[in-house]
């Protein structure tokens, strides 16, 4: 058996936290409030965050089919908090920051996972609305960045590039397919240009040749 201290610590950069005001099964007060959120966000390890209180959610037919509740019945008040950290942080540390059980902290996977979770906060996606989830206004989302603008830009990028590309891949795409010049790349992001100058030169030649 592996000793508890020898277990590998789970670390990540993006976290999605959900916590109820009261235990959905027992009705026990979980002593969680917006103070927990403000205390948890008071850490320099967090670069971007967004959170919302859900108090209008009802069980959907899909959830009723899974035995989670009766469709149309109001769910308990709960919060969703999404974090983006520049460096990896342990899941256990995040749980302690917000004073929640570790099983209430999720690690989303995939490129664009942070914005996917942020988008979910208002239930405004076509999928959420098709499932009958309550729609929340943008004004009820608290964040330290312009999340609406980032979601808009992501949608525009998806239409242009066909998916979520890194900043590096977008620059390479623009040079190879759209004729962006090396000077424009340098002006846009000097560090990114410096780290990829040879590839950018190659792609520029390829564009001109074709």
Protein Blocks (a to p, Z undefined) as FASTA:
>chain_A
ZZfklpccdddfbdcddddfbdfknopaehiafklmmmmmmcfkbmbdcddddfkbccdf
klmmnopacehiacddddddddddfbdcdfklmmmmnopafklpccdedehklmmmmmmm
nopafklmmnopacddfklpccfbdfklmmmmmmmmmmmnopacdfklmmmmmmmmnopa
fklmmmmommlmmmmmmmmmmmmmmmmmZZ
